Amino acid sequence: MTYLFTKEGCGKCDWVKTNVDLSSMKDVTVMTLNREDPEALALLAYYECVTLSEKKLPILVSDSEEVITGAVNIRKYLQEHCS
């Protein structure tokens, strides 16, 4: 499973969600980081990305546990690996 960690009000997160057809990618789960979703926070901690998330969002964790940041890098990865 590939996880895309985002948060509301993040321009780069919104850009990825707008410019990539995430609904057609079965193996990609969008996790919104907020107080109402403890599972998203737990997964972020599991992949050791909490500190990174304080500086950079969105974050993509691939099924091989590769961590990718940057909206353009994430879009490129998703188009190459998940389309």
C-alpha positions in Angstrom: 0.0 0.0 0.0 1.1 3.5 -0.8 0.2 6.4 1.5 -0.1 10.0 0.7 -0.1 12.1 3.8 -1.7 15.5 3.5 -3.4 18.2 5.6 -6.2 20.6 5.0 -5.1 24.1 4.1 -1.8 22.9 2.5 -1.4 24.4 -0.9 1.0 21.7 -2.1 -1.2 19.0 -0.8 -4.2 20.5 -2.6 -2.1 20.8 -5.8 -1.3 17.0 -5.8 -4.9 16.1 -5.1 -6.0 18.3 -8.0 -3.3 17.4 -10.5 -3.2 13.6 -10.0 -6.2 11.3 -10.5 -5.9 9.6 -7.1 -9.3 8.0 -7.4 -8.0 5.8 -10.3 -5.1 4.5 -8.2 -6.3 1.6 -6.1 -3.1 1.2 -4.2 -2.9 4.8 -3.0 -4.6 5.8 0.2 -4.8 9.5 1.1 -4.3 10.1 4.8 -5.4 13.5 6.1 -3.4 14.6 9.2 -5.7 16.0 11.8 -6.9 15.3 15.3 -10.0 13.3 14.0 -7.8 10.7 12.3 -5.5 8.9 14.8 -4.8 6.2 12.2 -3.1 8.8 9.9 -0.9 10.0 12.8 -0.1 6.5 13.8 1.0 5.5 10.3 3.0 8.7 10.0 4.8 7.7 13.2 5.2 4.1 12.0 7.1 5.3 8.9 9.2 7.7 11.1 7.9 10.8 9.3 6.6 12.9 12.1 9.5 15.4 12.2 9.5 15.5 8.4 5.8 16.3 8.4 6.4 19.4 10.6 8.6 20.8 7.8 7.3 19.3 4.5 4.0 18.2 3.3 2.7 16.3 1.3 4.6 13.1 2.0 4.3 9.9 0.0 5.4 6.6 1.4 5.5 4.0 -1.3 4.7 0.3 -0.8 8.5 -0.3 -0.7 8.6 2.3 2.1 10.4 4.9 0.1 9.6 8.4 1.4 9.0 11.0 -1.2 8.4 14.7 -0.6 7.6 17.6 -2.9 4.4 17.9 -4.9 6.1 17.6 -8.3 8.2 14.6 -7.2 5.1 12.9 -5.8 3.1 13.5 -8.9 5.9 12.1 -11.0 6.2 9.0 -8.8 2.5 8.3 -8.9 2.3 8.7 -12.6 5.2 6.3 -13.2 4.3 3.7 -10.6 0.7 3.8 -9.8 -1.1 4.7 -13.1 
